[in-house]
Amino acid sequence: MRKAQLLDQAKAVLKSNDLGTWTRPAPGLYPHQWLWDSCFVAIGLARYDAKRARKELMSLVRGQWLSGMLPHMIFDEQSNHFTGPHVWQSHISPAAPLGIETSGITQPPVLAEAVWRVGESMGRTDRLEFFSEIFAALLRYHGWFYRERDLHGDGLVVSIHPWETGMDNTPPWIEEMTHNAMPMWIKLIHKLRLYPLFDIFRQDTRLVPASERINTSISLLLFHAQRRLRRKKYDSLEILRRSHFSINDVLVNSILIRNNRILENIAHELDEEIPADLRQSFNKARLALEELWCEEDRQYYCRNFVTREWIKSPYIGALLPLYSGAISKDRARQLVKTLKDDLKYWTKYPVPSVPISSPGYHHLRYWQGPAWINTNWLLIDGLRQYGFFKEAEAIKRSSLRLFEQHGSREYFSAIDGTPSGAKDFSWTAALIIDLLLEKP
Ligand code: GLC
């Protein structure tokens, strides 16, 4: 297919999901606004409609909490989706914004990256105007991370729910939750094989085959964990006081570190200062990633925040220190070696979200195996930062091929390319547009 046709196809997906000032991730399955989805969408839109891209990002700010947190979901009140306002009840928190319903947790902070890229697509005057419009919100968001999620002050932030990583059923988290936070009632349901009773209430599996989604036991566990957060009114300090499974996630920290640096660049453009204590946290964070490196296994692992033990379960996040830009050339080389291991990540359609040789790998089940275009995009960027252009090109080619062969699907088998999950998925389309239109 010609480049122009692919572009038209991708733009049509974004148009069909465009709700005026924000874009839904996909029809049916995802009717609300999600934080990192909108950031990826804006990165694609920036290539051909900077004004609309700017609106997409500004619409995220309307959900900002008084604490500075940007919530991972802002609800479309017209929708009766199963994870709506009634599940979250954000108004129970004194920090929640007034007059708008949101979730009570965040998602990987790629906003500064999106702001920067949208800014790059504008002329200088518009860029500075846009940067100054969004700068305070960005500063408050990064400030919130270090104030409420870096309790040891060591530069590593903690996540309190797998949804905060954007990778709902990713193995390190599932492993940790199954060991430390499985309530009796879910154990009982498991023992008595009562899942079919709960399957009846699942909306997602009516839209997408159950074999491509999270299984019911994990799904119950995720909602159970969300209720515990709600009971604590989404107050990070309260939650972390007695948390059983808060985690220093490699992906979240890698993304935050890179976005800290971009925020510094935005401040520089505006001739603004980053407050000294925040700058200090940024500096610590750059070095702290090293804490998650296991020399014995020569890889990064997530770490339990309370026990400080590594969670030795590999997942694609462990390659994303490449994107952080904060690791040494030597570490980067080791990560590329892992990436190019064909028993792990170097498949016919890279990059699987879990190494194919892992016990928990499943080629079509959500974040337990399939290749996703957003993680490919982050890796492409990271590989280029360290000079691995050939590997970046191979992942780019594979991503474009998947889109060309199967359209804008949510994820794909990394083994044979089987398209899975939602159709007309926005971030796939947006990031394909970005890859198609980037300068060679
Ligand atoms: C799923 C994904 C998450 C995404 C959301 C909307 O929950 O795991 O990363 O933001 O869907 O697309």
Boltz pocket constraint, residues with backbone or C-beta under 6 A from the ligand:
constraints:
  - pocket:
      binder: B
      contacts: [[A, 25], [A, 30], [A, 34], [A, 35], [A, 36], [A, 37], [A, 165], [A, 166], [A, 167], [A, 168]]
      max_distance: 6.0
